[in-house]
Amino acid sequence: MKREVWLNYIVVFVAVIVIALWAWWLFRPQPMPFVLRAKWTVRQGFLHGKPVFSPKGDLLATPVFSFTQGGTTLSVNFWHVPKGSQAKPTILISKRSEFPSFTPQPIAFSPDGSLLAVGYLERGVGKISVFRVTDNLSARTITIRAGKGKAFSAPSVIFSPDGKKLAVMYEARLKFVQVADGKQVETNIMPSMVVFSPDGHLIAAMYASGAVNIYDANGRIIRQLSARLQTGFAPSVNLLEFTTGTFSHDSQRFLCVLREGRFQPNQRRERLFIWRVSDGKLERTIQLTPLYDLTLFTPSTLSLDTSLVALTEPDPSGWDGLLWRVKRFISRLLKFLEEPIPPMQVVVHNIADGRVVAKLPRFGNRVTDCVFSPDGRYLAVVHDHKTIALWEWKGK
């Protein structure tokens, strides 16, 4: 009898230890070389589209959609980064805009910070409004030529390093638009994302096939890079999409994050690729996330000094993580077609060695966008299309 009592004590003790370790794992402290500088919440409307820092990193511009009786209103809010407060009057873009599908970069500052370009849809037509940042006055509104029929995505805009033209992604085709007179030059390039090199001599076009073409200033292909053979998944079931990309400061390397996966089962992971531009050699790959079950688009961003990469991944910790586990169990038990989306968090990696340097606290269940400031000092994270958390990097 005495032996059974001791066995019961041992079982209870072990159970308490297991539960305590599990609770510690759920609520364990995370290394934090980032400091929360500000948290802004949009009261009227919602954020849709990647925010953008000014070249000096002192302003953050965010596109905001709000529904009115007459339709959808698009405006741009500004936030003063060092002060952590709303900066200048909101710019009204359009009272007849339409809610677009995913657009990689709907707004962009010119390299000198004097102009802001905003791409949007108005009654099925793509337009770009260019504003002077100093007084918020419109400098030009450009209607983007397109094929027949109604468009469903807003133009994605990026200034060239000299500030004289815009690279515009519209209806899956790349166009170049002169800022001064609105003149448009068509191309046959149909990538999912484009980026200029800092010196302005190169353009990288990223494709859904997992390929990257490097063009010179004349539109001639000088390098063709491919990540397809590096995924390790069967080509017939691959899902490949680039979530971000950038050149190094000296334009000698190209870095990009590829989200790769398979449909059955629905598994995803992110991997960082680093290529040498001079000869197209793949220098290194870093697997950033393990396989996880999720079909949702997960944003990521690279710091322009190519030292850090921030991306989103499922975060099952905390009480909302526990609630998600319960919902997922019920969903699988009842064989629902769609499982609940897990809470998502931003995880920052050091590119030099791939290690995790920070897991940022959440201010909502979803991370809808994230972006580094040009100097890499700040990281803006958008949660649930409503809240922006501004983090300052204090690491080395």
PAPA-799041 format. One record per atom (N, C-alpha, C): x, y, z. Coordinates in steps of 0.2 Angstrom, whole numbers, plus 5000, padded with zeros to 4 digits. Example, Ala and Ser with C-alpha at 12.3 -4.5 7.8 and 13.67 -1.06 7.14 Angstrom:
# PAPA-799041
506649725039;506249785039;506649845039;506449895035;506849955036;506450005039;
END
This chain:
# PAPA-799041
500449945000;500050005000;500450065000;501050065004;501450125005;501850134998;501950084995;502350084988;501850114983;501250104983;500750134978;500650204980;500650224986;500650294988;501250334985;501850304986;502450344983;502450344976;502150294972;502150294965;501650344963;501050354967;500650414965;500950474966;501350484971;501750544972;502150564966;502550514964;503050514959;502650534952;502050504951;501650524945;501450594945;501150614951;500950684951;501550734950;502150714954;502650764953;502950764946;502950714942;503150714935;502650754931;502050744932;501550784929;501550854930;501750874936;501850944938;502450974934;502950934934;503550964930;503450964923;503050924920;502950924913;502450984911;501950994915;501551054914;501851114915;502351114920;502751184921;503151194915;503551144913;503951154907;503551174901;502951144900;502551164894;502351234895;502151254901;501951324902;502551374901;503151354903;503651394902;503851404895;503751344891;503851354884;503351394880;502751394882;502251444879;502351514881;502651534887;502651594889;503451614890;503851584887;504551594889;504851664886;505251694889;505551754887;505951744880;505851794876;506251794870;506751844869;507351834866;507851884866;507651944862;507752004864;507452064861;507952114860;508352114854;508752164852;508352224849;507752214849;507252274846;506852304852;506752374851;506452404856;505852434853;505252434856;504652454853;504652534854;504652574849;504652644849;503952674848;503452644845;502852674844;502352614842;501752634843;501152584841;500652634838;500452624832;499952664829;499352624827;498752644828;498152614826;497752654822;497552634816;497052664811;496352654814;496052714816;495352714819;494852704813;494952744808;494452744802;494752714796;494452654794;494752624788;495252564790;495652544785;496152494787;496752504782;497252474784;497852474780;497952414775;498052434769;498152384763;498652404759;499252364759;499752384754;500352394759;500952384756;501552384760;501752464762;501852484768;502052544770;502752564767;502952624767;503652644764;503952694768;504552684770;504952734773;505252784768;505352854770;505652904766;506352884766;506752904761;507452894761;507852904767;507752954771;508052974777;507852934783;507252894782;506952854787;506552894792;506452964791;506153004796;505353004795;505052974789;504352974788;504152904786;503552884788;503252824786;502652834783;502552814777;501952834773;501552764772;500852764774;500452704774;499852714770;499652674765;498952684761;498452664766;497852694766;497352684770;496652684766;496252634767;495652624763;495052634769;494552674767;493952674771;493352674767;492852644769;492252644765;491752694767;491452734762;491052784763;490352774759;489852814760;489252804756;489352804748;489852844746;489952844739;490352794736;490752754740;491152704738;491752704743;492352684740;492952674744;493452734743;493652764749;494152814749;494852794750;495352814746;496052794747;496352864749;496752854755;497152914757;497852884759;498352934761;498952914763;499052944770;499252904775;499452934781;500152934782;500452994786;501152994787;501252994795;501752964796;501952954803;502752974804;502853024809;503453044811;503852994815;504352964812;504652904815;505052914821;505552964821;505852984828;505453004833;504853044832;504453064837;503853014839;503752964834;503252914835;502552944835;502452994831;501753024831;501553034824;500953044823;500653064816;500953124814;501253134808;501653184806;501253244802;501053234796;500753294792;500053274790;499653324787;499053304785;498953244780;498453204781;498353154776;498253174769;498553144765;498353154757;497753114755;497253144752;496753114749;496953094742;496853034740;497053014734;496453004729;495952974732;495352964727;494752944732;494152974730;493552954733;493152904729;493452884724;493152834720;493552774718;494052754723;494552704722;494152634723;494552584721;494252514722;494752474726;494452434730;494852394734;495252344730;495952344729;496252304724;496452234727;496752194723;497052134725;497752144727;498152094729;498852104731;499252144727;499552194729;500052244725;500652244729;501252224726;501852224730;502052284733;502052344729;502252404731;501752464729;501252474732;500752524729;501052604730;501452614735;501752684736;502552684736;502852734734;503552744734;503752814734;504252824738;504652894739;505152894733;505252954730;505852964726;506452964730;507052944727;507652944730;507853004734;507653064732;507853124736;507253134741;506753104741;506253114746;505753164745;505753194739;505353254737;504653234735;504653174732;504053154729;503753084732;503153084731;502853014733;502352994728;502452934725;502052904720;501552854723;500952854721;500352814724;500052784718;500052714718;499652674713;498952654715;498452664711;497852644714;497352624708;496752594709;496252584705;495652634705;495452654700;494852704700;494352674694;493852644696;493352624691;493652574686;494052534689;494352484684;494952504680;495152564682;495752594678;496352604683;496952584681;497552594685;497752674684;497952704690;498152774690;498752774695;499152824693;499752844698;499652914699;499652934706;499653004708;500353024711;500653074708;501353094711;501253164715;501453164721;501353214725;502053244728;502053314729;502653344732;502553334740;503053304743;503053284750;503053354754;503353404752;503453464756;502753494757;502253494752;501653534753;501053484751;501153424750;500653374748;500253394742;500453434738;500153454732;500253404726;499753394722;499853344717;500253374711;500753334709;501253354704;500953334697;500653274697;500453244691;500053174693;499453164689;499153104689;499153074682;499453004682;499552974676;499052914676;498752904670;498352844669;498752794665;498752734668;499152684665;498852644659;499152644653;498852614648;498752534649;498252504647;498152434648;497752404642;497652334643;497252304638;496552314639;496152284635;495452284636;495152254642;494652284645;494352254651;494552284657;494252264662;494352304669;494952264672;495352314675;495952284679;495752274686;496052224690;495952204696;496452214701;497052244699;497552254704;497852324702;498052364708;498252424707;498952424704;499252474701;499952474699;500452474705;500952434704;501452434709;502052484706;502252524711;502752584708;503352584712;503952594708;504652594711;504952644707;505252694711;505652744708;506352714706;506652744700;507252724698;507752764702;508352744703;508852774708;508952854706;508852874699;508952944698;508352984699;507752944700;507152984702;506753004696;507052994689;506753014683;506152974681;506152914682;505652864680;505352814685;504752794684;504452744688;504452674684;504652624688;504552554686;503852534688;503452514684;502752504686;502552434684;502252394689;502052334687;501252334687;500952324681;500252334680;499952274676;499452244678;499252184674;499752134672;500152124677;500752074676;501252094671;501252154669;501752174664;502152234667;502852234665;503252294668;503252354662;503152414665;503152474661;503552524664;503852564660;504252624663;503952684661;503852724666;503452794666;503952844667;503952894663;504352954664;503953004669;504253024675;503953064680;503753134677;504153164673;504153224671;503453234666;503453194661;502853204657;502353144656;502453094660;502053034660;502052984654;502652994650;502752954644;502852884647;502552834643;502552764645;502952724640;503352674642;503652634638;503552564640;503252524635;503052454636;503652404636;503552354640;504052304639;503652234639;504052184637;503752114637;503952074643;504152114648;504352074654;503752064659;503652004661;503051994665;503251964672;503551994676;503851964682;503251974688;503351944694;502951954699;503252014704;503852034703;504152084707;504852104703;504952174704;505552204701;505952244706;506552254706;506952294710;507552324706;507752384708;508352414705;508952404709;509552404706;510152404710;510252474712;510652484717;510752544720;511152594715;511552564711;511852614706;511452624700;510852594699;510452614694;510552574687;511052534687;511352504681;510952434680;510652404685;510352344684;509652344687;509252294684;508552284686;508452204687;508252184693;508152114694;507352104693;507152054689;506452034688;506351964691;505951964696;505751894699;505151864697;505151804695;504551764692;504351714697;503651694696;503351644700;503651574698;504051564693;504351504692;504951494696;505151544700;505751534704;506351554700;506251594695;506851624691;506951694692;507551714692;507651794692;508151804686;507851854682;508251884677;508551954679;509151964677;509552024679;509652064672;509352124671;509352164665;509852224666;510152244661;510552304661;510052364660;510352424660;509852484659;509552484652;509752444647;509452444640;508952394640;508852354645;508352304645;508652234642;509252224642;509552164639;509752124645;509552054645;509652004650;510451994650;510752004656;511451984657;511551924662;511051904666;511051854670;510451814671;510351754671;509751714673;509951664678;509551684684;509651644690;509051594691;509051544694;508551494695;508551464702;508051464706;507951434712;507551364712;507251354706;506851294706;507251234708;507851224705;508151154707;508451154714;508351204718;508651204724;508051184730;507451184728;506951174733;506851104736;507051054733;507050984736;506350954735;505850994732;505150964731;505050944724;504650904723;504450874716;504250934712;504550944706;504351004702;503551004701;503250954700;502550954698;502050974703;502350974710;501851004715;502151064718;502651094715;502951154718;502551214718;502551254724;502251314724;502851364725;502951414721;503551454722;503351524721;503551564726;503351644725;503851684729;504151734726;504651774729;504251824734;504451834740;504151884744;504551944745;505151944744;505552004744;506251994740;506552044738;507252044735;507552104735;508252104735;508652174735;509352154733;509652204730;510352204729;510752224735;511352204735;511852234740;512052304739;512352334743;512452404742;512952414736;513452374735;513852374730;513652344723;512952324723;512652294717;512952234715;513452204719;513752144717;513452074719;512952084723;512552024725;511852034725;511451984724;510751984724;510451934729;510051964734;509751924739;508951924738;508651864739;507951864739;507651804743;507051814745;506751764749;506151724745;506251664745;505751624741;505351584745;504651584744;504251544748;504051484744;504251424746;504151364742;503751314746;503351274742;502951224746;502651174741;502151144744;501851094740;501051094742;500651074737;499951084738;499651024743;499850964742;499650904745;500250874748;500350874755;499950914760;500150984759;499751034762;499851104761;500451124766;501051124763;501651134767;502051194764;502251234768;502651294766;503351304770;503751334767;504351354770;504751414766;505151454770;505451514767;506251494766;506551514761;507251504760;507551574757;508151584760;508551644757;509051624752;509051654746;509551644741;510051704740;510651694740;511151744739;511551724733;511451764727;511851754721;512351804720;512951784716;513451834714;513251864707;513151924706;512851954700;513351944695;514051954696;514551954691;514551884686;514451824690;514451764686;513851724687;513351744691;512751714692;512751654697;513351644700;513451594705;513051594711;512751544713;512351544720;512851534725;512951584729;513451584735;513251544741;512551554742;512351524749;511551524749;511251474752;510551474754;510451454761;509951494764;509851484771;509051464772;508951404774;508251394776;508051424782;507551474781;507351514787;506851484791;506351444788;505851424792;505751344791;505551304796;505351234795;504751234791;504551174789;503951164785;503351174790;502851214788;502251224792;501651224787;501051204790;500451204786;500151264786;500151294780;499851364780;499751384772;499251404770;499151424763;499151504762;499151534768;499151614768;499751644766;499751694762;500351734760;500651764766;501351754767;501651774772;502251824770;502151894772;502651944770;503351934773;503851964770;504451964772;504852024770;505452044773;505752104771;506552094772;506952124768;507652124769;507852194771;508352204775;508652264777;509152284771;509152344769;509552364763;510252354764;510552354770;511252334771;511352264771;510852224769;510852154768;511152114775;510952144780;511252104787;510652074790;510052094789;509452064792;508952044787;508551994789;507951974785;507351954790;506851994789;506251984794;505651944790;505351894793;504851854789;504351834795;503751814792;503251794797;503151714797;503051684803;502951614803;502451604809;502051544809;501551534814;501851534821;501451564826;501751564833;501151534837;501251474839;500751434843;500751454850;501251494853;501351514860;500751554863;500651554869;500251604872;499551574872;499051614875;498351584876;497951584869;498151634865;497851634858;498051574854;498751554855;499051494852;498651434854;498551424861;498151374863;497451364861;497151424860;496451424857;496451404850;497051424846;497051394839;497151324839;497551294844;497651224844;496951184845;496551214849;495951184851;495451184844;495451244841;495051254835;495251204830;495951204829;496251154824;496051084825;496051064832;495850994833;495150984832;494651034833;493951024832;493851024824;494251064821;494151064813;494351004810;494950974812;495150904810;494650854812;494350854818;493950804820;493350804816;493050864815;492450864811;492550874803;493250864801;493450864794;493150924790;493250984793;493151044789;493651054784;493451084778;493951094773;494451144774;494251194778;494751254780;494851254787;495551244789;495751244796;495851324798;495751334804;495851404807;496651424806;496751494804;497351514803;497751524810;498351504810;498651514817;498951584818;499051604824;499351674825;500051674822;500151734819;500851744816;501251794819;501851784819;502351834822;502951844817;503251904818;503851914814;504451894818;504851854814;505551824816;506051854812;506551884815;507151914812;507751874812;508051864807;508651824806;509251864804;509851844807;510451874805;510651834798;510751874793;510951844786;511651814786;512151834790;512751814790;512851734792;512451714797;512451644800;511751614800;511251654798;510551624798;510251614805;510551634810;510251624817;509651674818;509251654822;508651694824;508951744830;508851814828;509051864833;508451894837;507851884834;507251914838;506651884836;506151874840;505451854839;505051914842;504751954838;504352014840;503651994843;503452024848;502852014851;502252034846;501752004847;501152014842;500652064845;500352104840;499852154842;499252134838;499152074837;498552044833;498751974830;498251944827;498351874825;498751864819;498751914815;499051914808;499551964807;500051954803;500552004801;500352014794;500152074792;499952084785;500552124781;501052144784;501552174781;502152194785;502752204783;503352224787;503852254782;504152304784;504652334780;505252374785;505852364782;506452394786;506452474783;506752514787;506952584785;507552574781;507752624777;508352614772;508952604776;509052634782;509652624786;509652564790;509052524790;509052464794;508952474801;508852534803;508752554811;508052534813;507552544809;506852534811;506552474807;506052444810;505652394807;504952404808;504552424803;503852434804;503452364802;502952344807;502652284806;501852304807;501452284801;500752294801;500352234804;499952244808;499552184811;498852194810;498552144807;497852144806;497552204802;497952234797;497752284793;497552344797;497652344804;497452404808;498052434812;498552394814;499052424819;499652424816;500052474817;500752474815;501252474821;501652424822;502152424827;502852454824;503152504827;503752524825;504352504830;504752464827;505352434832;505952464830;506352474834;507052504833;507552444835;508052434830;508552384831;509152414835;509252374840;509752394845;510352344845;510252294841;510852244840;511452264837;511952224836;512552234833;512652194827;
END
